[in-house]
């Protein structure tokens, strides 16, 4: 079978997907950008684009050390990356499209665009848990993407503001450009540009929330899903770009760069070395969305209180052994309850087989993507049934804005004032209930908080 798609940018050649009956178009360049320049969307190429392998990932800390020797990060390495090879480059603005292999222009299938997490400093769109989502087998097109991370994606400097009129959030603008590329091209793959869901976990969920509060993305997506990171919180609120200047000026100083030109020309390993030194000196992560006045126009809690979020349906939730279980669960529920349209909260409590870490931060991704066969864990029939239910709910939501579908064994009620129950999925039968607050607090104080 020939996997050729005719897009407005030109022809694209893909390959058979992981799941029989699906196709994968990997490593499609959606934008180009120099260091600390805002991305320019790709609108065309010469010849047939070879989309049969994944593109390079953004430079990130793990690009400069052997993960097997970094004991602080070995859990996630063993879980999601062991045995895989990743390429790292500043030229990293690539996305991947997963479709039914019979999909064609005019099918108008719903689309899910997924933004990976990793604290805005790590990750990519094709780690094991993202490699071949089951969604196309359920009639939904999937898109994953790479964006600039760490000092490549979140520098804020007055010199850069003088150049472009604003500064910061380069990684968020990458995501926005990918969403625009999908809007302009997904119909050729059989997708419906008028029915796009954006989804993310952890920093990806925080990114989804920024787009849901941004005037620049109005009309580009129609539903949103946030796992373990989105919601109402003043702790995770963006600050004005100017408040970040001192951090990055100190980073320039540690790098020995007296000008923006020299800083731009700095070798990636030296840039990350200076960034790490600055983090230790100033005790600050230094890489976080800022208020730039265009994409991010204010703090999340304030914008939500003013009703500035996109008027669309949302899903949001967290896991039982998450990094801050009571806080993340409360954030998700309060966000959903504040919406004008029915929005739905979940709580994932499956104690994953293979160790005693429970439902750790991002453990639910294996189930949302339906990629359990990629996992080292001794998954059981119970896990596969749970994943099938969760992917069905997600695909129903992407299709209609409601996660309930035919055959569901429990009705998922929207969160609202006076309706505080959430959908609990994992150990027992799926059911509406209230996660135990005392247990979540105890977990927050005692668990290993596995996360990147």
C-alpha positions in Angstrom: 0.0 0.0 0.0 1.3 3.5 -0.9 0.9 6.0 1.9 0.8 9.3 -0.1 -1.2 12.4 1.0 -1.6 15.5 -1.1 -1.5 18.5 1.2 -1.4 22.3 0.5 2.3 22.1 1.3 3.0 19.3 -1.2 2.9 15.5 -1.2 3.8 13.5 1.9 4.9 9.9 2.0 4.2 7.9 5.2 4.2 4.3 6.3 2.1 1.7 8.0 1.3 2.5 11.6 1.9 0.4 14.7 -1.7 -0.8 14.8 -3.0 -2.7 11.8 -5.2 -0.5 9.7 -3.5 2.7 10.6 -0.9 5.0 8.9 1.9 7.1 10.3 3.3 10.3 8.8 6.4 11.1 11.0 8.7 14.1 11.2 6.8 16.6 9.1 8.4 20.0 9.4 5.6 22.5 10.5 7.8 25.5 11.0 11.3 26.9 10.9 13.0 29.3 13.4 16.5 30.5 14.2 17.6 30.6 17.9 15.2 32.9 19.8 13.3 33.8 16.7 9.5 33.2 16.5 8.5 30.3 14.2 7.5 30.8 10.6 4.9 28.2 9.5 5.9 25.9 6.6 3.6 26.4 3.6 5.4 24.3 1.0 8.3 22.0 0.0 9.8 20.6 -3.2 9.1 17.0 -4.2 7.6 14.3 -2.0 8.2 14.8 1.7 9.6 11.6 3.3 7.6 11.2 6.5 8.7 7.7 7.4 10.9 8.5 10.5 10.6 10.8 13.5 12.3 14.2 13.4 14.9 15.6 15.8 13.9 16.5 19.4 14.7 19.9 21.0 18.0 20.1 22.8 17.4 19.3 26.5 19.5 18.3 29.5 19.5 14.6 28.6 21.1 15.4 25.2 24.4 16.0 27.1 24.6 13.0 29.4 24.0 9.2 29.5 20.6 8.7 31.0 21.5 5.3 32.3 24.0 6.9 34.6 21.8 9.7 35.9 20.1 8.0 38.9 17.8 11.0 39.5 16.1 10.5 36.2 16.4 6.7 35.7 12.8 6.0 36.5 11.4 7.9 33.5 14.2 6.6 31.3 13.4 3.0 32.1 9.7 3.7 31.7 9.5 5.6 28.4 12.9 5.7 26.6 15.1 2.6 27.4 16.3 1.0 24.2 15.3 4.0 22.0 17.5 6.4 20.2 16.7 10.1 19.9 18.3 12.8 17.8 18.7 16.3 19.3 19.0 19.6 17.3 17.9 23.2 17.3 16.1 22.4 14.1 13.4 20.4 15.9 10.0 21.8 14.8 8.4 18.5 13.6 5.0 16.9 14.1 3.6 13.4 13.5 0.2 12.5 12.1 -1.5 9.1 12.8 -4.6 8.2 10.7 -6.7 5.3 9.6 -5.0 3.9 6.5 -8.2 4.4 4.6 -8.6 8.1 5.6 -9.0 10.6 2.8 -9.8 14.2 2.2 -13.5 14.8 2.9 -13.8 12.2 5.7 -13.9 15.0 8.4 -12.6 12.8 11.2 -12.1 14.5 14.6 -8.5 15.4 15.5 -6.5 15.3 18.7 -3.3 17.4 18.9 -1.1 16.3 21.8 1.5 18.5 23.5 4.0 16.6 25.6 5.1 17.5 29.1 8.5 17.5 30.8 8.6 20.7 32.8 9.2 22.8 29.7 12.7 21.3 29.7 12.5 17.7 28.4 10.5 15.2 26.3 9.4 14.9 22.7 6.4 13.8 20.8 7.5 10.3 20.0 8.6 8.6 23.2 7.3 5.0 23.7 4.0 6.0 25.2 3.2 8.3 22.3 4.5 6.0 19.5 1.4 4.9 17.6 -1.8 6.0 19.5 -4.8 3.7 19.2 -7.1 6.6 18.4 -7.1 6.1 14.6 -8.5 2.6 15.1 -11.4 4.4 16.8 -11.9 6.9 14.0 -9.9 9.8 15.4 -6.7 11.3 13.9 -3.8 11.9 16.3 -1.0 14.5 16.1 2.0 14.7 18.3 4.7 17.4 18.1 8.1 18.7 19.2 8.7 22.2 20.4 11.7 24.2 21.8 12.6 23.5 25.4 14.6 24.9 28.3 16.9 27.8 27.3 16.1 27.2 23.6 12.4 27.9 24.2 11.9 30.2 27.1 14.6 32.9 27.2 13.4 36.4 28.0 15.7 39.4 27.2 15.2 43.1 26.6 17.3 42.9 23.4 15.0 40.2 22.1 12.0 42.4 22.9 13.6 45.3 20.9 13.9 42.9 17.9 10.4 41.5 17.8 8.3 43.8 20.1 7.9 41.0 22.7 10.0 38.2 24.1 9.7 34.8 25.7 7.5 31.8 25.1 9.2 30.6 22.0 8.2 27.0 22.8 4.6 28.1 23.2 4.6 29.9 19.8 6.0 26.7 18.3 3.0 24.8 19.7 0.6 27.5 18.4 2.2 27.3 14.9 1.8 23.5 14.9 -1.9 23.9 15.8 -2.2 26.4 12.9 -0.4 23.9 10.6 -2.9 21.2 11.5 -5.8 23.6 10.9 -4.5 24.4 7.4 -3.5 20.9 6.4 -5.3 18.2 8.3 -8.2 18.0 5.9 -5.8 16.4 3.4 -5.2 13.6 5.9 -9.0 13.0 6.4 -9.3 15.3 9.4 -11.8 18.0 10.2 -10.2 21.4 10.9 -13.5 22.4 12.5 -13.2 19.6 15.1 -9.8 19.8 16.8 -9.1 18.8 20.4 -5.8 19.9 22.0 -4.5 17.7 24.8 -1.5 17.8 27.1 -0.1 16.4 30.4 1.9 18.2 33.1 3.7 21.1 31.3 1.8 20.0 28.3 -1.5 20.6 30.2 -0.2 24.0 31.4 0.5 24.7 27.7 -3.0 23.7 26.7 -4.4 26.0 29.3 -2.3 28.9 28.0 -3.7 28.4 24.5 -7.2 28.1 25.9 -6.7 31.6 27.5 -5.0 33.1 24.5 -6.7 35.4 21.9 -4.2 34.1 19.3 -5.6 30.6 19.1 -9.3 31.5 19.0 -11.1 29.2 16.5 -8.1 26.9 16.0 -9.4 24.2 18.4 -12.7 23.2 19.8 -12.1 21.1 22.9 -9.3 20.7 25.3 -8.0 18.0 27.7 -5.5 18.7 30.5 -3.9 15.9 32.6 -2.0 16.6 35.8 -1.2 20.3 35.3 -4.1 22.4 34.1 -6.6 24.2 36.2 -7.0 27.0 38.7 -3.9 27.9 40.6 -2.0 31.0 41.6 1.1 28.9 42.3 1.6 28.1 38.6 0.7 31.5 37.2 2.8 33.3 34.6 4.7 36.4 35.5 5.5 39.4 33.2 8.5 38.8 30.9 10.4 41.6 32.5 10.6 39.7 35.7 12.7 37.0 33.9 15.3 39.4 32.5 17.7 39.2 35.5 17.8 35.4 35.3 18.8 35.4 31.6 21.2 38.3 32.0 23.0 36.3 34.7 22.9 33.3 32.3 24.7 35.4 29.7 27.2 36.4 32.3 28.0 32.8 33.3 28.3 31.9 29.5 30.8 34.7 29.1 28.6 36.4 26.4 28.7 40.2 26.4 26.2 40.5 23.5 23.0 38.9 22.2 25.0 38.0 19.1 27.5 36.0 21.1 24.7 34.4 23.2 23.0 33.3 20.0 26.2 31.8 18.7 27.0 29.9 21.9 27.3 26.1 21.5 24.2 24.3 22.8 26.2 22.4 25.5 27.7 25.6 26.8 24.3 27.3 26.8 22.8 24.5 28.9 25.9 24.5 31.2 25.4 28.2 31.8 21.6 27.7 32.4 22.3 25.0 35.0 24.8 27.3 36.7 22.3 30.1 36.8 19.6 27.8 38.2 21.8 26.8 41.1 23.0 30.4 41.7 19.5 31.9 41.7 17.6 28.9 42.8 15.1 29.3 40.0 14.1 26.9 37.2 14.2 29.8 34.7 12.1 28.1 32.1 8.4 28.9 32.3 5.7 30.7 30.3 5.7 34.4 30.9 3.2 37.2 30.2 4.3 38.5 26.8 1.2 40.5 26.0 0.3 38.6 22.9 0.0 34.8 23.4 -0.1 35.0 27.2 -2.0 38.1 28.2 -2.4 37.6 32.0 -2.4 35.2 34.9 -4.6 32.1 34.5 -6.7 32.6 37.6 -7.4 36.2 36.7 -8.3 35.4 33.1 -10.6 32.6 34.2 -12.3 34.8 36.7 -12.9 37.4 33.9 -14.3 34.7 31.6 -11.5 35.1 29.1 -11.0 31.3 28.4 -12.2 29.8 25.1 -15.9 28.8 25.4 -15.4 25.1 24.7 -15.8 21.8 26.5 -12.9 20.6 28.7 -11.7 17.4 30.3 -9.2 17.6 33.1 -7.9 15.3 35.8 -5.0 13.8 37.8 -3.6 10.6 39.2 -3.8 9.1 42.8 0.0 9.1 43.3 0.6 12.3 41.4 3.2 14.9 42.3 0.7 17.0 44.4 -2.4 14.9 44.3 -4.9 17.1 46.3 -3.7 20.3 44.6 -3.7 18.9 41.0 -7.1 17.3 41.5 -8.6 20.4 43.0 -7.2 22.5 40.2 -8.7 20.3 37.5 -12.1 20.1 39.2 -12.4 23.8 39.8 -11.4 24.6 36.2 -14.1 22.3 34.8 -16.7 23.5 37.3 -16.1 27.1 36.2 -16.9 26.5 32.5 -20.0 27.7 30.6 -20.1 24.4 28.7 -20.3 20.9 30.3 -16.8 19.9 31.3 -15.6 16.7 32.9 -13.1 15.8 35.6 -11.4 12.4 36.2 -9.2 10.8 38.8 -7.0 7.9 37.7 -6.0 5.4 40.5 -4.8 2.3 38.7 -1.9 0.8 40.7 0.3 0.0 37.7 1.7 -3.6 37.7 5.5 -4.0 37.9 6.4 -1.9 41.0 4.8 -0.3 44.0 4.8 3.3 42.7 1.0 3.3 42.1 -0.5 5.7 39.7 2.5 8.0 39.5 2.6 11.3 37.6 2.1 10.6 33.8 1.3 6.9 34.4 -2.1 7.5 32.8 -0.6 8.3 29.4 -0.1 4.6 28.6 -3.9 4.2 29.0 -5.0 7.4 27.2 -2.8 6.6 24.2 -3.6 2.9 24.2 0.1 2.1 23.8 0.3 -0.6 26.5 2.1 -3.0 24.1 5.0 -0.6 24.1 5.4 -0.8 27.9 7.8 -3.1 29.8 5.2 -3.7 32.6 3.3 -7.0 32.9 0.0 -5.4 31.8 -3.1 -7.6 32.5 -6.5 -7.9 30.8 -7.7 -5.4 33.4 -5.2 -2.8 32.1 -6.2 -3.4 28.5 -9.9 -3.1 29.4 -9.2 0.1 31.3 -7.2 1.6 28.4 -10.0 0.7 26.0 -12.5 2.5 28.2 -10.3 5.5 28.6 -9.5 5.8 24.9 -13.2 5.4 24.0 -14.1 8.2 26.4 -11.4 10.4 25.0 -12.4 9.7 21.4 -16.1 10.3 22.2 -15.1 13.6 23.7 -13.0 14.6 20.7 -16.0 13.7 18.5 -18.8 15.4 20.4 -17.5 17.3 23.5 -19.0 14.6 25.7 -17.0 11.6 27.0 -20.1 9.4 27.4 -20.8 6.9 24.7 -22.9 3.8 23.9 -22.2 0.9 26.2 -20.5 2.9 29.0 -21.1 1.3 32.4 -21.2 4.6 34.3 -22.5 8.0 33.3 -19.9 10.7 33.5 -21.4 13.8 35.0 -20.1 17.2 34.2 -18.4 19.2 37.0 -20.5 22.1 38.2 -21.3 24.1 41.3 -22.8 21.6 43.7 -21.7 18.6 41.6 -18.2 17.8 43.1 -18.0 14.1 42.1 -15.5 13.1 39.4 -15.1 10.0 37.3 -12.8 7.6 39.1 -11.1 5.1 36.8 -8.5 2.5 37.6 -8.7 0.0 40.4 -12.5 -0.6 40.7 -15.3 -0.2 38.2 -15.5 3.2 36.7 -17.7 5.3 38.9 -18.6 8.9 39.9 -17.2 9.6 43.3 -15.1 11.9 45.5 -11.4 11.0 45.9 -10.4 10.9 49.5 -8.8 14.2 50.4 -6.9 12.8 53.5 -5.5 10.0 51.5 -4.3 12.4 48.8 -2.7 14.7 51.4 -0.9 11.7 53.0 0.3 10.6 49.5 1.7 14.1 48.8 3.6 14.0 52.0 5.0 10.5 51.7 5.1 9.3 48.1 8.2 9.3 45.8 6.6 11.9 43.5 8.0 10.2 40.5 8.2 12.8 37.8 10.4 14.6 35.4 
